[in-house]
Amino acid sequence: MLEDAEWRKLAPLIEACRPRGKTPPQELRRTISAILWRHQNGAKWRAIPAEFGPWARAAQTFIRWARLGVWERLLRLAQHAGVQLGMTFLDGTSIRAHQKAAGAYRKGAHKLSGTGARRWAARAVALAQRPA
């Protein structure tokens, strides 16, 4: 959970840039703590501990706010307010690409290989050279 001192700094910034809806968000401090925990640990949304509330609420809040640009506004406000931001490093050794990212063919797609085309070209040349 966020410490009281951290929340006192962060709460006014969040209130300034969060979207206004029909109903105010429930337990915003726990939800923000869950989002921060998830990103610090690199875990999946469903792995968020129960003490942070429902994982779906944290995931939904994060995704909605990302689409609305809330996180960018929050970072800009934090920098102007003098909040120190840490650095993040991403280690790409454990990231796997999807098979389609490596140029694999889709299921049911026709394979066009260079060797097949060369064979057909050689046959066409042979047929053209054959005396009638």
Secondary structure, 3 states (H helix, E strand, C coil): CCCHHHHHHHHHHHHHHCCCCCCCCCCHHHHHHHHHHHHHHCCCHHHCCHHHCCHHHHHHHHHHHHHHCHHHHHHHHHHHCCCCCCCCCCCHHHCCCCHHHHCCCCCCCCCCCHHHHHHHHHHHHHHHHCCC
